[in-house]
Amino acid sequence: MKNRIVGAAAAATVLALSITACSAPSVDDSRDDAGALVIYSAEEVVDFFAKRFENDRSGVSVEVVKGSSGESVSRVIAEKDNPRGDIVIAGNDPASSNPGVFAKNEGVDLSGINPALIDDAGYAVPVVVFPVIFVYNEDRLKGDAVPTKWAELADAKWKKRVYMGNPITSEAAYKAMATWWAIGGWDLVKAIAQNVIVTEGSTDPMRAVGNGEAAIGIGVEQQVYKWADGKKTKAGYPTDGIILHVQTWYKVAHSPSPTNATSFLNFMLTPENQKLMTKEYPGMRSVLTDEPVSDAVPPLSRLNIIDLPEEAMKDRKAWNDRWKDIITSVG
């Protein structure tokens, strides 16, 4: 994928699940259930558009099987001999490391998508774009100025006042760490790490800010806007660099309903539904070249968007190990 393609809001490491599946000697490519569609995802936007798809396509019943990105990918891999799902929302390019498990995105109309977001390998279907930013609580700032740059979070006054997910398990946190590295190298990562509290979940930082527990919470724009009320809690857009997190959807190879899978992906990429998505879910941005933008968020053209460093993509394990060393040394 190109530099701007940074995967879905998702766990970096595929979790090992114990799933009881009915294994078959070989997959059946002749099946194509016209009345069903199964999607593996925990994203609430899927529920919303699944209902719209059912209303639009009479006779099709959509089942959304809940699970994190890592759990969903693990389920697909476990079921590879007898696939049960048709679409999975995944992260960290699972197709390249699991040959034969995911289907090519053939039949999906990508003509209107921003070319910088298209997967050269031909598997991922970009559906949503999220800038990685932060949310802040004015009451918890206690008179301190709102940071305008990531680098300002290295100031000692933010000690234990900045919440973020774990970069090892949170895609948003990993992108934040990579942003800091792109701006100031490992020195800046170390300096900011001195001030952060690492939370268990990737959405916990925004919840902590919204509940008045933290001054600043780091996450993807969509999660930020679930808590930013524009009054005491507001979104912050650092001017020294913002990395985009692209949520990618995949078709499952040899799935039970491949035709409906392709149809649903095309349904999600129509200008009408991309515009509706940005309206119903502030912070979810369209992947279309002619980007429909919600009035709730600034256009990407006004943000300092930078590429995810190639170094962060090449050896994720080494970067995770480096983060472990940094965060465990914090006093």
C-alpha positions in Angstrom: 0.0 0.0 0.0 1.0 3.6 -0.4 2.3 5.6 2.5 -1.1 7.2 3.2 -2.7 3.7 3.5 -2.4 3.0 7.2 -5.1 0.4 7.8 -8.2 0.3 9.8 -9.1 1.4 13.3 -7.7 -1.8 14.7 -5.4 -3.9 16.8 -1.9 -4.4 15.4 -1.5 -7.9 16.5 -3.9 -10.7 15.4 -5.2 -12.3 18.5 -5.4 -16.1 18.8 -9.0 -17.2 19.3 -10.3 -20.6 20.2 -13.1 -20.9 17.7 -15.0 -24.1 17.1 -15.7 -24.3 13.4 -17.0 -27.0 11.2 -13.9 -27.8 9.0 -14.5 -29.0 5.5 -12.1 -30.9 3.3 -12.2 -28.0 0.8 -14.1 -24.8 0.3 -17.1 -24.6 -1.9 -16.8 -21.9 -4.5 -20.2 -22.6 -6.1 -22.2 -21.2 -3.2 -23.6 -17.7 -3.4 -26.5 -17.1 -0.9 -28.5 -14.2 -2.4 -30.5 -13.7 0.8 -27.7 -13.3 3.3 -24.7 -11.2 4.2 -22.4 -11.6 7.2 -20.0 -8.9 8.3 -17.4 -9.2 11.1 -16.9 -5.9 12.9 -17.6 -3.9 16.1 -18.0 -0.6 14.2 -21.3 1.0 14.9 -21.4 2.5 11.4 -21.8 -1.0 10.1 -25.1 -1.5 12.0 -26.4 1.7 10.6 -25.7 0.9 7.0 -26.6 -2.8 7.3 -30.2 -1.7 8.0 -30.1 0.7 5.0 -28.8 -2.1 2.8 -31.6 -4.4 3.9 -34.1 -1.7 3.1 -32.5 -1.1 -0.2 -32.1 -4.8 -1.2 -35.4 -6.5 -0.4 -34.8 -10.1 0.6 -31.3 -9.7 1.9 -30.7 -10.3 5.7 -27.5 -8.8 7.1 -25.9 -10.2 10.2 -23.2 -8.2 12.0 -21.0 -10.4 14.1 -19.4 -8.2 16.8 -15.7 -8.3 17.5 -12.6 -6.1 17.5 -10.5 -5.9 14.4 -8.0 -8.5 15.7 -10.7 -10.8 16.9 -12.6 -10.6 13.6 -9.4 -11.3 11.5 -8.6 -14.3 13.8 -12.2 -15.6 13.2 -11.8 -15.4 9.4 -8.4 -17.2 9.6 -9.9 -19.9 11.8 -12.7 -20.4 9.4 -10.6 -20.5 6.3 -11.6 -24.0 5.4 -15.3 -23.3 5.8 -15.8 -19.5 5.7 -18.8 -18.1 7.5 -18.3 -14.4 7.0 -18.4 -12.3 3.8 -16.8 -9.0 4.9 -14.4 -8.1 7.7 -13.2 -4.7 8.8 -9.5 -5.3 9.5 -6.2 -3.6 10.3 -2.5 -4.0 9.5 -3.0 -5.4 6.0 -4.0 -9.0 7.0 -4.2 -10.1 3.3 -0.4 -9.9 2.8 0.3 -12.2 5.7 -2.6 -14.6 5.1 -2.6 -15.7 1.5 -5.7 -17.3 0.3 -7.8 -16.0 3.2 -9.0 -12.7 1.7 -10.5 -12.1 -1.8 -9.4 -9.5 -4.3 -11.5 -6.3 -4.4 -12.6 -7.2 -7.9 -16.1 -5.8 -8.7 -15.8 -3.0 -6.2 -15.9 0.4 -8.0 -12.9 2.3 -6.8 -13.0 5.0 -9.5 -14.2 7.7 -7.2 -11.7 7.0 -4.4 -8.8 9.2 -3.7 -5.9 7.5 -5.6 -3.6 7.9 -2.7 -5.8 5.6 -0.6 -6.0 2.7 -3.1 -4.4 -0.6 -2.2 -1.9 -1.5 -4.9 -2.1 -5.2 -4.0 -5.8 -5.2 -4.8 -7.4 -6.5 -1.6 -8.3 -3.6 0.8 -11.3 -1.4 0.2 -10.8 2.0 1.9 -14.1 3.2 3.3 -13.4 5.8 6.0 -10.5 8.2 6.8 -9.7 9.3 10.4 -7.1 11.9 11.3 -5.3 11.0 14.6 -5.8 14.0 16.9 -6.7 14.8 20.5 -9.6 16.0 22.6 -9.2 18.3 25.6 -11.3 19.3 28.6 -11.1 23.0 29.3 -11.8 22.6 33.0 -9.0 20.1 33.4 -6.6 22.4 31.6 -6.7 24.5 34.8 -5.6 27.7 33.0 -2.9 26.2 30.8 -3.1 27.1 27.2 -4.5 24.5 24.8 -1.5 22.8 23.0 -1.3 23.6 19.3 1.5 21.1 18.6 2.3 17.6 19.5 5.7 18.7 20.7 4.1 20.8 23.4 2.9 17.7 25.1 6.6 17.0 26.1 6.3 19.9 28.6 6.5 18.6 32.2 3.3 20.5 33.1 1.4 17.7 31.3 2.7 14.9 33.5 -0.1 12.3 34.0 -2.6 14.6 32.3 -2.4 13.1 28.8 -4.2 9.8 28.2 -3.6 7.5 25.2 -4.1 3.8 24.3 -1.3 1.3 24.1 0.5 1.6 20.7 1.1 -2.2 20.8 -2.7 -2.9 20.7 -4.2 0.4 19.6 -3.9 1.5 15.9 -4.7 5.1 16.9 -2.0 5.1 19.6 0.5 3.6 17.2 -0.2 6.3 14.6 0.2 8.9 17.3 3.6 7.5 18.4 4.6 7.4 14.7 3.6 11.0 14.3 5.8 12.1 17.2 8.7 10.1 15.7 8.2 11.8 12.3 8.2 15.2 14.0 11.1 14.8 16.5 12.4 11.2 16.4 12.6 8.9 19.5 13.7 11.9 21.6 10.2 13.4 21.2 8.5 10.0 21.7 10.4 9.6 25.0 9.6 13.1 26.2 5.9 12.8 25.6 5.8 9.3 27.0 7.0 10.8 30.3 3.7 12.6 30.6 1.2 10.0 29.4 -1.1 7.5 31.1 -1.6 4.5 28.9 -5.1 3.1 29.0 -6.3 -0.4 28.4 -8.6 0.5 25.5 -8.2 2.8 22.6 -11.5 4.7 23.4 -10.7 5.1 27.1 -8.7 8.3 26.7 -11.7 10.2 25.1 -14.0 8.8 27.8 -11.6 10.0 30.5 -11.6 13.5 29.1 -15.3 13.6 28.7 -15.8 12.4 32.3 -13.4 15.1 33.6 -10.6 12.6 34.6 -8.0 13.8 32.1 -7.0 17.0 30.4 -6.1 15.5 27.1 -7.0 12.3 25.3 -5.5 11.0 22.1 -7.4 9.1 19.5 -9.0 9.0 16.0 -11.2 11.9 15.1 -14.5 9.9 15.1 -13.9 8.8 18.8 -12.9 12.4 19.7 -16.2 13.7 18.4 -18.2 11.3 20.4 -17.1 13.3 23.4 -16.3 16.8 22.1 -19.4 18.9 22.8 -17.8 22.1 21.5 -18.3 23.7 25.0 -15.9 22.3 27.6 -14.6 19.4 25.6 -13.2 20.2 22.2 -11.1 18.7 19.4 -7.4 19.7 19.0 -5.6 19.6 15.7 -1.8 19.7 16.1 -0.2 22.0 13.5 3.1 20.1 13.5 1.7 17.0 11.8 -1.3 14.7 11.6 -1.3 11.2 10.3 -4.4 9.7 8.6 -5.8 6.4 9.7 -7.6 4.7 6.8 -10.3 2.1 7.8 -10.1 -0.7 5.2 -12.7 -3.4 4.6 -12.0 -6.8 3.0 -13.9 -9.5 1.2 -13.4 -13.0 2.6 -12.2 -15.6 0.1 -14.7 -18.3 -0.7 -17.4 -16.6 1.4 -21.0 -17.8 1.5 -22.4 -14.6 -0.2 -19.7 -13.1 -2.5 -22.1 -11.2 -4.7 -23.8 -9.4 -1.7 -20.3 -8.7 -0.3 -19.3 -6.8 -3.4 -22.7 -5.1 -3.6 -22.4 -3.9 0.0 -19.0 -2.5 -0.5 -20.2 -0.6 -3.6 -23.2 0.6 -1.5 -20.8 2.0 1.1 -18.8 3.9 -1.5 -21.7 5.7 -3.2 -21.5 9.5 -2.9 -24.9 9.4 -1.2 -23.8 7.0 1.6 -20.4 8.5 2.0 -22.0 11.9 2.5 -24.6 10.4 4.9 -21.8 8.7 6.9 -20.0 12.0 7.4 -23.3 13.6 8.5 -24.3 10.9 10.9 -20.9 10.2 12.3 -18.8 13.4 12.7 -15.1 12.6 12.4 -15.7 9.8 9.9 -14.4 11.2 6.6 -15.1 10.2 3.1 -12.5 8.4 1.0 -13.9 9.9 -2.2 -11.8 12.3 -4.3 -14.7 14.8 -4.2 -14.8 14.6 -0.4 -18.1 15.4 1.3 -17.2 17.0 4.6 -19.3 17.5 7.7 -19.6 21.0 9.0 -18.5 19.6 12.3 -14.9 19.1 11.2 -12.3 21.2 9.3 -11.5 20.1 5.8 -8.3 18.0 5.4 -6.9 20.8 3.2 -6.6 22.9 6.3 -4.7 20.3 8.3 -1.0 19.5 8.2 -1.3 15.9 6.9 1.9 13.9 6.9 2.7 10.4 5.7 3.1 7.5 8.1 6.9 6.9 8.2 8.1 3.9 6.2 10.1 2.9 9.2 6.9 2.5 11.2 5.4 0.2 8.5 8.5 -1.9 7.9 9.2 -3.3 11.4 6.3 -2.9 13.7 7.7 -5.4 16.2 10.9 -3.5 16.6 8.9 -0.3 17.2 6.6 -2.0 19.7 9.7 -3.3 21.5 11.2 0.2 21.5 7.9 1.6 23.0 7.9 -1.1 25.7 11.4 0.0 26.7 10.4 3.7 26.8 7.2 3.3 28.7 8.6 0.9 31.3 11.4 3.4 32.1 9.0 6.2 32.9 9.0 7.1 36.6 
